[in-house]
Amino acid sequence: MTRRLRRGLAARAVAVLAALAAALGYRLLRIRDRGALGVPDGAVPYRTTVFDDTVPGVANLDPPLLAALRRAGAEAARGGVTLYVNSGWRSPEYQRQLRREAVAEYGSEAAASRWVSTPETSAHVDGRAVDIGPPDAAAWLSEHGAAHGLCRIYANEPWHFELRPEAIEHGPPPMYANPAEDPRTRVRPAI
């Protein structure tokens, strides 16, 4: 092998290694940016069900919402469907982090508000909202949830459910297009 060929291969190897290191470094920075936020703050491990009391994102849900979810979960299981919690209760810090990430992804506060509410207005922070997955479970809950008072609230979020007990008798309420259209998520000025 000629000296020139070896130098070329070495240069390419260094470039590839540098690219890998940069990519890995970016990934590690993204993980470290989340700091100590994790399961205690509301992050939900993969395949957590509505019956898992050991995960704060489930255990800290509003008790009437959790009871309705478990009734629906038992019914779904009889039909071969498992309701997994992708997100439930969240600490204000975790919600703030999700909002920052949404602003970075969508480019502005206004665009982010279509997907992620502030800690002051999020139903997740109060334990009054749950995101269900996978898609077949969310579809099952969308179809059968009103019988348990569980309703979709936002047209753009087929996974997001909240408790509306009146839905048991009257059916689900009309959906908002997205969280930005929901008057509950608008930040009110301090008086």
C-alpha positions in Angstrom: 0.0 0.0 0.0 1.4 3.4 -0.9 2.0 6.1 1.6 -0.5 8.4 -0.2 -3.2 5.7 -0.1 -2.6 5.1 3.6 -2.9 8.9 4.3 -6.1 9.1 2.4 -7.6 6.1 4.2 -6.4 7.5 7.6 -8.0 10.9 6.7 -11.3 9.3 5.8 -11.2 7.2 9.0 -10.6 10.4 11.1 -13.4 12.2 9.3 -15.8 9.2 10.0 -14.7 9.0 13.6 -15.2 12.8 14.0 -18.7 12.6 12.5 -19.6 9.7 14.8 -18.2 11.5 17.9 -20.1 14.7 17.0 -23.3 12.8 16.6 -22.8 10.8 19.8 -21.8 14.0 21.6 -25.0 15.7 20.4 -27.0 12.8 21.6 -25.3 12.8 25.0 -25.9 16.5 25.3 -29.6 16.0 24.6 -29.8 13.4 27.3 -27.9 15.5 29.7 -30.0 18.6 28.9 -32.9 16.8 30.5 -30.9 16.8 33.7 -32.4 14.9 36.6 -35.8 14.9 35.0 -37.1 11.4 34.7 -39.7 8.9 36.1 -40.1 10.8 39.4 -41.0 13.9 37.3 -43.6 12.1 35.2 -41.6 10.4 32.4 -43.3 7.1 31.9 -41.3 3.9 31.1 -42.2 2.0 27.9 -45.1 -0.4 28.3 -46.5 1.1 31.5 -50.1 0.2 31.9 -53.0 2.0 33.6 -52.7 -0.5 36.4 -49.0 0.4 37.4 -49.0 2.1 40.8 -45.2 2.2 40.9 -44.9 4.9 38.2 -45.6 8.4 39.4 -47.0 9.4 36.0 -49.8 6.9 36.7 -50.0 6.9 40.5 -50.3 10.7 40.6 -53.2 10.9 38.2 -56.4 12.5 39.7 -58.1 9.6 41.5 -61.5 9.7 39.5 -59.5 9.8 36.2 -57.4 6.8 37.3 -60.4 4.9 38.4 -62.2 5.5 35.1 -59.0 4.5 33.2 -58.7 1.2 35.2 -62.4 0.4 34.5 -61.8 1.0 30.8 -58.5 -0.9 30.9 -60.2 -3.9 32.4 -62.8 -3.8 29.6 -60.3 -3.3 26.9 -58.2 -6.3 28.2 -61.2 -8.5 27.9 -61.2 -7.6 24.2 -57.4 -8.2 23.9 -56.4 -4.6 24.0 -53.9 -3.2 26.5 -54.1 0.5 27.4 -50.5 1.8 27.9 -49.8 5.2 29.4 -47.4 7.1 27.3 -47.7 10.2 29.5 -49.9 11.1 32.5 -49.1 13.3 35.5 -46.1 15.5 35.0 -44.2 17.8 37.3 -44.1 21.5 36.4 -40.4 21.1 35.7 -41.0 18.3 33.3 -43.8 20.2 31.5 -41.5 23.2 31.2 -38.9 21.0 29.6 -41.4 19.6 27.1 -42.5 23.1 26.3 -38.9 24.3 25.7 -38.4 21.3 23.4 -41.6 22.1 21.5 -40.6 25.7 21.0 -37.2 24.5 19.7 -38.9 22.0 17.4 -41.8 24.2 16.1 -39.9 27.5 16.1 -42.1 29.7 18.3 -44.3 29.8 21.4 -47.4 30.1 19.3 -46.6 27.1 17.2 -45.6 25.0 20.2 -48.9 25.9 22.0 -50.7 23.7 19.4 -49.0 20.7 21.0 -47.7 21.5 24.5 -49.3 23.7 27.1 -47.4 25.6 29.7 -47.0 24.2 33.3 -49.5 26.7 34.5 -52.2 25.5 32.1 -51.4 21.9 31.4 -54.0 19.3 32.6 -51.1 16.8 32.8 -49.5 18.9 35.6 -52.7 18.6 37.6 -53.0 14.9 36.9 -56.2 15.4 34.9 -54.9 14.2 31.5 -53.4 11.0 30.1 -51.9 10.0 26.8 -52.7 6.5 25.7 -50.9 4.3 23.3 -50.3 2.4 21.0 -52.6 3.7 18.3 -54.9 0.7 18.5 -55.4 1.3 22.2 -56.0 5.0 21.7 -58.5 4.1 19.0 -60.2 1.6 21.3 -60.5 4.3 24.0 -61.7 6.9 21.6 -64.5 4.5 20.6 -65.4 3.1 24.0 -64.1 5.7 26.5 -67.1 7.9 26.8 -68.9 5.0 28.5 -66.4 5.5 31.3 -66.3 9.3 31.0 -63.0 9.3 29.1 -63.0 11.6 26.1 -60.6 12.9 23.5 -60.3 16.7 23.9 -58.1 17.7 21.0 -58.6 16.7 17.4 -54.9 16.8 16.7 -54.0 14.5 19.6 -55.8 11.2 19.2 -53.9 9.9 22.3 -54.9 12.6 24.8 -57.9 11.8 27.1 -59.5 13.6 30.0 -62.3 12.7 32.3 -65.7 14.1 31.4 -68.3 12.2 33.6 -71.2 13.8 31.8 -70.1 11.9 28.7 -71.4 8.6 30.2 -74.9 9.9 29.7 -74.6 12.6 27.0 -71.6 11.4 24.9 -68.3 13.2 24.4 -68.1 17.0 24.2 -67.0 18.6 20.9 -63.2 18.6 20.5 -61.0 21.6 20.3 -58.7 21.7 17.2 -55.6 21.7 19.4 -54.6 22.8 22.9 -54.1 26.4 21.7 -57.9 26.6 21.0 -58.8 25.4 24.5 -59.7 28.4 26.7 -58.3 26.5 29.7 -54.8 26.5 28.3 -54.6 30.3 27.8 -52.3 32.0 30.2 -54.3 34.6 32.2 -52.5 37.9 33.0 -51.8 38.5 36.7 -54.0 41.1 38.3 
